[in-house]
Amino acid sequence: MEWETVIGLEIHAQLATRSKIFSGASTAYGAEPNTQACAVDLGLPGVLPVLNEGAVRMAVKFGLATGCTIAPRSVFARKNYFYPDLPKGYQISQYELPVVHDGEVLIELENGETKRIGLTRAHLEEDAGKSLHEGFEGVTGIDLNRAGTPLLEIVSEPDMRSASEAVAYMKKIHSLVRYLEICDGNMQEGSFRCDANVSVRPRGEEKFGTRAELKNLNSFRFVEKAINFEVERQIDLIESGGTVIQETRLYDSVRGETRSMRTKEEANDYRYFPDPDLLPLVIGQALIDEVRAELPELPDAKRQRFAEQYGLSAYDASVLTAGRDMADYFEAVVVASGSEAKLSANWVMGELAGALNREGLDIADSPVSPDMLGGMLRRITDNTISGKIAKDVFDAMWNGEGDADTIIEARGLKQVTDTGAIEAMIDEVIAANPRQVEQYRAGKEKLLGFFVGQVMKASKGKANPAQVNDLLKKKLAE
């Protein structure tokens, strides 16, 4: 029997506010445990939540960017469950009336086709605390610093049909929230994570199969591996006569498998009801217009513009617009270099990206600024240095030796473009290699590369390669 996979994702994006969603406590990462949990976060008697307007604006911004409907009136609800990291005994979330709903994003499939993924809703809620197990023997530690941190839970339609589609969708949302500057997207710190609802059904069947929810996946690689394992598990279970049960499962990245955590709760198990301490959230057109005016150029529009304005391939435009910082850096390099965009793109995606990956740095932390890289590219286009020498100049800039002009001058790296000087080196090479000259003139033209190498060696890499090639061909043809 052929099986079809059905996947929906619930992405939790931590909103980039400085304080929590219902209190003034800090959301900064890395503080000592339980130092950023105030009376509201702890659920102490007599305290009242106050909604953070910044979180609302960020939710509206996401809704506008994805073509969602902005609800003029939404309601906060209490989601009741008992767990040590939830001191109030309930989580403030949104249930029947979310702040935004009914939108879409477009993802690019591996075969180059575009697919629409529907967005059911995106609602505001508070995060829970964190259970700590390492360093605690026989007990569990609780850190409530995260309690009350604002989240936007982005719920997709079950429109994805493979793990690769789920990863493409998750990457698209990741890029979008960073472009909008509503979430830093740091998956290691838990700022961006997802739950995957996975089921299988016979191909051609319209009714959905029983789903399992894979909780707290915090890397693109884990999302793909967890879904693929779960799909195989469900198919094997059904084909062996078993039945898939609705449950919550955890992904064990060490074993590469999912395991049962608890039977999946239904909405009525949480006993949702409107939070009596919070008024309905009313959003007027004036606020929506304000937020719309703040929207940046979005990734899809920027990618199309890069292809049209700079003449880049679809691939190059896609890579350069994957992140807002990368796109801004590239455009700054183009301006600083005054060169062809393709040359700037090659260096940003090549040498710069490679160096950043080796050092584990974000492009915002690059020791080579756009002006520095653009200045170096100017020296390539005006033939002051060759592309090969430029790599040495780049390494020197990366290591803090100054800008390109300073390094070129200090190291004496100016390219030799004087025709007379290059001809003199060529004459010496020809005189020193009579046998190879004879073979070349007899038709072994591949030896041209040998002569070019000898001349470049004699010039210590400073001779202009194009001039060397042209002059060599003329000299060898005499």
C-alpha positions, -999 to 999 in steps of 0.1 A, spaced: 0 0 0 12 35 -8 11 59 21 8 97 22 23 118 50 3 147 65 21 173 86 11 205 104 35 226 124 29 247 155 58 271 157 66 290 189 84 322 183 96 341 213 88 378 207 117 402 210 102 424 237 124 436 266 98 426 292 74 398 296 39 396 281 20 403 314 47 417 337 77 441 337 102 414 344 132 411 319 132 386 291 171 387 288 186 353 282 212 337 305 204 351 339 209 331 371 179 308 376 148 324 392 162 359 391 138 372 365 105 359 377 84 385 395 52 381 416 30 381 384 51 353 368 50 333 400 13 336 402 13 350 437 -21 359 452 -34 393 446 -14 402 414 -29 411 381 -15 407 346 -11 438 323 -7 431 286 25 442 268 15 464 239 48 456 221 39 420 219 5 429 203 22 451 177 46 422 168 17 398 164 -1 423 141 32 428 121 34 390 115 -3 389 105 1 417 80 33 400 65 15 367 59 -18 381 46 -37 371 78 -69 387 90 -62 409 121 -90 402 146 -106 435 157 -114 417 190 -96 387 205 -97 371 239 -72 357 263 -80 324 279 -67 302 307 -53 269 296 -54 248 328 -29 221 335 -6 212 364 31 209 359 60 222 381 71 248 356 37 264 356 33 280 390 -2 295 384 -16 261 374 -27 276 341 -11 292 311 -26 325 296 -31 318 259 -57 324 233 -82 298 222 -114 305 202 -105 341 193 -68 345 183 -52 378 174 -46 369 138 -59 341 116 -63 328 80 -31 336 62 -5 319 40 32 315 32 48 302 0 76 277 1 99 265 -26 100 227 -31 131 207 -40 119 205 -76 117 243 -79 79 244 -77 62 268 -52 36 255 -28 11 274 -6 10 265 31 -21 278 49 -18 295 83 -47 287 105 -39 312 132 -12 329 152 -20 336 188 -3 353 218 5 334 249 30 332 278 58 307 280 62 283 309 93 278 330 120 252 325 126 219 342 162 212 349 175 176 353 213 178 350 231 182 383 200 172 403 201 136 416 166 122 424 149 156 420 141 181 393 151 218 395 128 245 382 140 277 366 111 302 362 130 329 343 112 320 311 77 320 328 57 348 312 80 353 282 58 364 253 53 338 225 36 339 192 23 304 184 20 301 146 -3 272 136 -2 259 100 -28 240 81 -19 203 77 -7 211 42 28 196 42 34 161 27 70 154 36 97 162 62 116 183 36 84 204 30 81 209 68 117 220 70 112 244 41 82 259 58 99 262 91 129 279 75 105 303 57 88 313 90 123 316 107 135 340 80 103 360 81 102 366 119 138 377 117 131 401 88 103 415 108 126 418 138 99 403 161 121 372 171 158 366 171 153 331 158 179 316 182 170 280 183 198 270 207 183 294 233 148 281 226 136 314 210 123 295 180 110 259 182 81 238 170 58 209 176 50 187 146 17 170 142 24 139 120 0 113 106 -2 89 76 -31 78 54 -34 56 24 -27 76 -7 -59 89 -22 -77 88 11 -93 121 22 -98 113 59 -68 122 81 -51 94 100 -45 96 138 -18 120 145 11 121 170 25 154 182 63 156 183 72 182 210 99 209 212 119 204 181 146 231 181 167 225 150 158 221 113 178 188 113 159 174 142 126 184 126 135 164 95 149 134 114 120 132 139 93 134 112 110 108 90 113 84 120 77 90 131 63 84 96 82 50 94 70 41 129 34 48 121 35 29 88 52 -1 103 27 -1 132 -3 0 109 11 -26 84 18 -50 113 -18 -48 125 -14 -22 152 -32 11 157 -17 46 159 -29 63 191 -32 101 195 -3 110 218 25 134 225 60 121 217 95 134 223 124 131 199 156 115 213 184 130 191 209 106 206 190 75 196 174 91 166 139 80 176 107 93 190 92 79 222 59 83 240 55 110 265 18 111 273 -16 105 257 -25 136 237 -49 158 255 -80 173 238 -90 209 242 -116 200 267 -89 185 289 -75 219 294 -108 234 305 -103 267 286 -122 297 297 -118 335 292 -93 349 316 -113 371 340 -83 393 348 -78 404 312 -101 425 291 -107 415 254 -79 428 231 -94 454 208 -72 464 178 -83 495 158 -75 504 122 -51 531 133 -28 506 150 -30 483 120 -20 512 97 8 522 120 23 487 120 18 483 82 39 515 77 67 498 97 69 467 76 102 461 59 107 448 24 98 411 29 120 381 18 101 372 -13 99 407 -26 136 413 -19 146 381 -36 127 391 -67 142 426 -66 178 412 -63 173 390 -93 159 419 -114 180 448 -101 213 430 -99 209 404 -126 215 376 -101 205 340 -106 175 327 -87 199 307 -65 221 336 -57 192 359 -49 177 332 -27 209 327 -7 216 364 -3 180 372 9 177 342 33 185 366 62 180 404 64 215 410 78 230 391 48 209 410 23 218 444 39 255 435 40 255 425 3 238 457 -8 263 478 12 292 459 -5 277 467 -39 276 504 -31 310 504 -15 327 485 -44 310 502 -73 315 468 -90 293 443 -107 269 428 -83 279 393 -93 315 399 -80 301 412 -47 277 382 -45 305 357 -51 327 372 -23 298 375 2 286 339 -5 321 325 -9 351 338 12 330 358 37 304 331 43 332 305 46 351 325 72 319 332 92 311 295 93 346 285 104 345 310 133 308 304 141 300 341 137 269 359 125 274 383 96 266 412 120 297 403 139 320 400 109 354 417 114 354 426 77 328 454 72 309 459 40 330 490 33 362 470 38 351 442 15 338 468 -11 372 486 -10 390 454 -17 367 446 -46 375 480 -61 411 470 -62 403 439 -81 383 457 -107 409 484 -112 436 457 -116 456 468 -85 454 432 -73 444 399 -88 416 377 -75 442 353 -61 460 381 -42 427 394 -30 422 362 -10 454 370 10 442 406 14 408 393 27 425 370 52 446 400 64 416 422 68 398 394 87 428 392 111 427 429 118 455 443 97 435 472 83 416 479 51 426 467 17 447 497 6 467 496 39 474 459 35 483 462 -2 507 490 5 523 474 35 528 441 19 537 454 -16 510 434 -32 502 457 -61 497 438 -93 523 441 -121 505 455 -151 535 470 -168 537 452 -202 575 456 -204 581 440 -170 558 411 -178 574 405 -212 608 404 -195 596 377 -171 580 358 -200 613 359 -220 632 345 -190 607 316 -187 608 308 -224 646 308 -224 647 285 -194 622 259 -208 632 252 -245 619 217 -245 584 227 -233 585 256 -259 592 231 -286 563 208 -275 539 237 -273 547 249 -308 543 213 -320 507 214 -309 507 205 -271 487 237 -262 479 224 -228 514 235 -218 502 271 -218 491 265 -182 526 255 -173 541 287 -187 515 308 -170 523 292 -137 561 298 -142 555 335 -150 532 339 -120 558 322 -98 585 345 -111 563 375 -104 554 362 -69 518 361 -80 517 398 -88 515 397 -126 481 404 -141 469 369 -152 450 381 -182 480 400 -195 503 371 -189 480 348 -210 478 372 -239 515 380 -240 525 344 -236 504 333 -266 520 361 -287 555 352 -276 551 315 -281 536 320 -315 567 339 -327 
